[in-house]
Amino acid sequence: MQYLIRNNWGVFFIGFFIAIGDSLFYYESIASIIGFSLMVFSFYLMNLKSKQKK
């Protein structure tokens, strides 16, 4: 979990590219839902990183 908190931008861009890549085909599928949920999860990780003591 600490690795994900430290590399939250990587999680965001993986979700971004999954969501955008799937929506380029104009087809709503489970991949776009997974991509957008990864992006939301990355914002949660950013929140956790900001609350950690350095």
Backbone as JSON Lines, residues from 0, in Angstrom:
{"i":0,"aa":"M","n":[0.83,-1.19,0.0],"ca":[0.0,0.0,0.0],"c":[0.87,1.25,0.0]}
{"i":1,"aa":"Q","n":[1.97,1.21,0.7],"ca":[2.87,2.38,0.71],"c":[3.41,2.67,-0.68]}
{"i":2,"aa":"Y","n":[3.65,1.62,-1.45],"ca":[4.13,1.81,-2.82],"c":[3.08,2.55,-3.65]}
{"i":3,"aa":"L","n":[1.82,2.19,-3.49],"ca":[0.76,2.87,-4.24],"c":[0.59,4.31,-3.78]}
{"i":4,"aa":"I","n":[0.76,4.55,-2.49],"ca":[0.64,5.92,-1.98],"c":[1.75,6.79,-2.54]}
{"i":5,"aa":"R","n":[2.97,6.24,-2.59],"ca":[4.09,7.02,-3.12],"c":[3.97,7.25,-4.63]}
{"i":6,"aa":"N","n":[3.39,6.31,-5.35],"ca":[3.3,6.41,-6.81],"c":[1.86,6.59,-7.27]}
{"i":7,"aa":"N","n":[1.17,7.55,-6.67],"ca":[-0.24,7.73,-6.98],"c":[-0.47,8.29,-8.37]}
{"i":8,"aa":"W","n":[0.46,9.03,-8.91],"ca":[0.28,9.55,-10.27],"c":[0.34,8.43,-11.3]}
{"i":9,"aa":"G","n":[1.11,7.4,-11.03],"ca":[1.15,6.25,-11.92],"c":[-0.2,5.55,-11.97]}
{"i":10,"aa":"V","n":[-0.84,5.42,-10.81],"ca":[-2.17,4.82,-10.76],"c":[-3.17,5.67,-11.53]}
{"i":11,"aa":"F","n":[-3.04,6.99,-11.39],"ca":[-3.95,7.89,-12.09],"c":[-3.82,7.73,-13.6]}
{"i":12,"aa":"F","n":[-2.58,7.75,-14.11],"ca":[-2.41,7.7,-15.55],"c":[-2.72,6.32,-16.13]}
{"i":13,"aa":"I","n":[-2.53,5.27,-15.38],"ca":[-2.95,3.94,-15.85],"c":[-4.47,3.93,-16.0]}
{"i":14,"aa":"G","n":[-5.17,4.43,-15.01],"ca":[-6.63,4.51,-15.11],"c":[-7.09,5.44,-16.22]}
{"i":15,"aa":"F","n":[-6.36,6.56,-16.39],"ca":[-6.7,7.52,-17.44],"c":[-6.58,6.89,-18.82]}
{"i":16,"aa":"F","n":[-5.47,6.2,-19.07],"ca":[-5.27,5.6,-20.38],"c":[-6.21,4.43,-20.64]}
{"i":17,"aa":"I","n":[-6.57,3.69,-19.61],"ca":[-7.56,2.62,-19.78],"c":[-8.92,3.23,-20.13]}
{"i":18,"aa":"A","n":[-9.31,4.28,-19.42],"ca":[-10.62,4.89,-19.66],"c":[-10.67,5.59,-21.02]}
{"i":19,"aa":"I","n":[-9.64,6.33,-21.36],"ca":[-9.64,7.04,-22.64],"c":[-9.5,6.07,-23.8]}
{"i":20,"aa":"G","n":[-8.65,5.07,-23.66],"ca":[-8.48,4.09,-24.72],"c":[-9.75,3.33,-25.01]}
{"i":21,"aa":"D","n":[-10.53,3.05,-23.99],"ca":[-11.78,2.34,-24.2],"c":[-12.85,3.26,-24.77]}
{"i":22,"aa":"S","n":[-12.85,4.52,-24.37],"ca":[-13.9,5.42,-24.86],"c":[-13.62,5.91,-26.28]}
{"i":23,"aa":"L","n":[-12.44,5.68,-26.8],"ca":[-12.17,6.05,-28.19],"c":[-12.97,5.2,-29.17]}
{"i":24,"aa":"F","n":[-13.39,4.03,-28.73],"ca":[-14.15,3.15,-29.6],"c":[-15.65,3.36,-29.47]}
{"i":25,"aa":"Y","n":[-16.07,4.38,-28.72],"ca":[-17.48,4.72,-28.53],"c":[-18.29,3.53,-28.01]}
{"i":26,"aa":"Y","n":[-17.71,2.83,-27.07],"ca":[-18.38,1.64,-26.54],"c":[-18.21,1.63,-25.04]}
{"i":27,"aa":"E","n":[-19.31,1.71,-24.33],"ca":[-19.26,1.68,-22.87],"c":[-19.03,0.24,-22.42]}
{"i":28,"aa":"S","n":[-17.96,0.01,-21.73],"ca":[-17.71,-1.35,-21.26],"c":[-17.13,-1.3,-19.85]}
{"i":29,"aa":"I","n":[-16.81,-2.46,-19.37],"ca":[-16.27,-2.59,-18.02],"c":[-14.89,-1.95,-17.92]}
{"i":30,"aa":"A","n":[-14.15,-1.88,-19.02],"ca":[-12.82,-1.28,-18.98],"c":[-12.88,0.21,-18.67]}
{"i":31,"aa":"S","n":[-13.85,0.9,-19.22],"ca":[-13.96,2.33,-18.91],"c":[-14.35,2.54,-17.46]}
{"i":32,"aa":"I","n":[-15.2,1.68,-16.93],"ca":[-15.58,1.79,-15.52],"c":[-14.39,1.53,-14.63]}
{"i":33,"aa":"I","n":[-13.58,0.53,-14.97],"ca":[-12.37,0.24,-14.2],"c":[-11.39,1.4,-14.28]}
{"i":34,"aa":"G","n":[-11.23,1.98,-15.46],"ca":[-10.32,3.11,-15.63],"c":[-10.71,4.31,-14.79]}
{"i":35,"aa":"F","n":[-11.99,4.65,-14.83],"ca":[-12.45,5.79,-14.05],"c":[-12.38,5.52,-12.55]}
{"i":36,"aa":"S","n":[-12.63,4.28,-12.16],"ca":[-12.52,3.97,-10.73],"c":[-11.07,4.0,-10.27]}
{"i":37,"aa":"L","n":[-10.12,3.63,-11.13],"ca":[-8.7,3.77,-10.78],"c":[-8.32,5.23,-10.61]}
{"i":38,"aa":"M","n":[-8.87,6.09,-11.45],"ca":[-8.57,7.52,-11.32],"c":[-9.12,8.07,-10.0]}
{"i":39,"aa":"V","n":[-10.32,7.67,-9.63],"ca":[-10.89,8.11,-8.35],"c":[-10.08,7.56,-7.19]}
{"i":40,"aa":"F","n":[-9.64,6.3,-7.29],"ca":[-8.82,5.68,-6.26],"c":[-7.49,6.42,-6.11]}
{"i":41,"aa":"S","n":[-6.94,6.93,-7.21],"ca":[-5.67,7.65,-7.13],"c":[-5.85,8.97,-6.36]}
{"i":42,"aa":"F","n":[-7.01,9.6,-6.47],"ca":[-7.25,10.81,-5.68],"c":[-7.32,10.48,-4.19]}
{"i":43,"aa":"Y","n":[-7.86,9.32,-3.87],"ca":[-7.86,8.87,-2.48],"c":[-6.41,8.66,-2.0]}
{"i":44,"aa":"L","n":[-5.58,8.07,-2.85],"ca":[-4.17,7.87,-2.49],"c":[-3.45,9.2,-2.31]}
{"i":45,"aa":"M","n":[-3.77,10.19,-3.14],"ca":[-3.18,11.52,-2.99],"c":[-3.58,12.13,-1.66]}
{"i":46,"aa":"N","n":[-4.81,11.92,-1.25],"ca":[-5.28,12.41,0.05],"c":[-4.52,11.73,1.18]}
{"i":47,"aa":"L","n":[-4.32,10.42,1.08],"ca":[-3.56,9.72,2.11],"c":[-2.11,10.21,2.18]}
{"i":48,"aa":"K","n":[-1.52,10.49,1.02],"ca":[-0.14,10.95,1.0],"c":[-0.02,12.34,1.64]}
{"i":49,"aa":"S","n":[-1.01,13.19,1.43],"ca":[-0.94,14.51,2.02],"c":[-1.11,14.48,3.53]}
{"i":50,"aa":"K","n":[-1.77,13.45,4.06],"ca":[-1.98,13.35,5.5],"c":[-0.84,12.65,6.24]}
{"i":51,"aa":"Q","n":[0.08,12.03,5.49],"ca":[1.2,11.33,6.14],"c":[2.2,12.33,6.7]}
{"i":52,"aa":"K","n":[2.83,11.93,7.78],"ca":[3.92,12.73,8.33],"c":[5.18,12.44,7.54]}
{"i":53,"aa":"K","n":[5.96,13.46,7.28],"ca":[7.16,13.28,6.47],"c":[8.37,13.02,7.3]}
